[in-house]
Amino acid sequence: YRVIEVLAGGGAALVEWRLETGRTHQ
């Protein structure tokens, strides 16, 4: 299923983006 691949990739990217934003805020 391609949807699962997209969701997994998007989730990983979101987590990385969140970590970067959190680091910048701190």
C-alpha positions in Angstrom: 0.0 0.0 0.0 1.4 3.4 -1.0 -0.7 5.2 1.6 1.1 3.5 4.5 4.5 4.5 3.0 3.4 8.1 2.6 2.0 8.2 6.1 5.2 6.7 7.6 7.4 9.1 5.7 5.3 12.1 6.6 5.2 11.0 10.2 9.0 10.7 10.4 9.4 14.1 8.7 7.0 15.6 11.1 8.8 14.2 14.1 12.1 15.5 12.8 10.6 18.9 12.1 9.1 19.0 15.6 12.5 18.1 17.2 14.2 20.8 15.2 11.6 23.4 16.2 11.7 22.4 19.8 15.5 22.7 19.8 15.3 26.2 18.3 12.7 27.4 20.8 14.8 26.1 23.7 
